[in-house]
Amino acid sequence: MVSVLKGITFFVQAAETRSFSEAGRNLGVSSSAVGKSVARLEASLGARLLHRSTRSITLTAEGELFLERCRRILSEVEAAELELSEIHNEPKGKLRVSLPLVGRLVIPVLTSFMHRYPDIELDVDFSDRLVDVIEEGFDAVIRTGEPTDSRLMSRPLGRYSLVLVASRDYLSRQGQPQTPTDLVDHACLLHKFPSTGKYEAWPLKRADTEAETTPHAAMVCNTSEALIDVARAGLGIACLPDYMVREIINRGELITVLDDHIEHQGTFRIMWPSSKYMAPKLRVFIDFMVEELFKH
């Protein structure tokens, strides 16, 4: 078993550096030792993994397939070693996470997490783009919607809905819309996704015979926080997640409209690489987010 792992390690190094000499330097052995180890591995598999030439080495088609498997094997071995070494350790170290642009939701929870786990260094990337968790080296990401990447594990954090809100002052001046078609006569405050430039659709129900309602844009903005302030100032109707405006609605500063015409339900999820050993720092972060993010 040890000799097989050694051969896999040597093969991965040779494949990634495209050089037996470079692989040998990285592993602290001679280039011939790397070459012989890879040759023995090829003989045991009955397949050629590398094309050799006097100038370089390249992967065969079989080698391309085998390389991905080998990387996973070495990752699991490293994870097992790490698990044994950290089994009694406290959560600590850098944790790189990507979070959506919903500061009002996550910042209070992040600050509470930092108070509880002062030895964990958070490296936070706020973005609404669809990041590649594995390729970009994130330990975990939080996003809405259903997971589509089979390489990731996930846990649901909580559900939310989009609501239409306006101030009392605005509605007293402009009137309260009774149906989605009434929005053509109103100032609408639209959210634009920063990474794509697309407008966030308003989840308005309509009959099959009704044309789709396109709200008139009095303002377009790439941050929802700004839309809240503009709506509170009496300048239009905004479509916002309920968790962002719940307290403001309770204080009477904003009022929901067209509640019976809204059809929306979203889910926040935390996702992390399934092949990644769950270090203590990652485990406590996931558990904390599940327990605290939608606690209230």
Helices and strands as residue ranges (DSSP letters): H 2-17, H 20-27, H 31-45, E 50-52, E 57-59, H 61-86, E 93-99, H 103-116, E 120-126, E 140-144, E 152-160, E 162-166, H 168-174, G 180-185, E 188-191, E 217-221, H 224-232, E 237-241, H 242-250, E 255-257, G 259-261, E 266-273, H 280-292
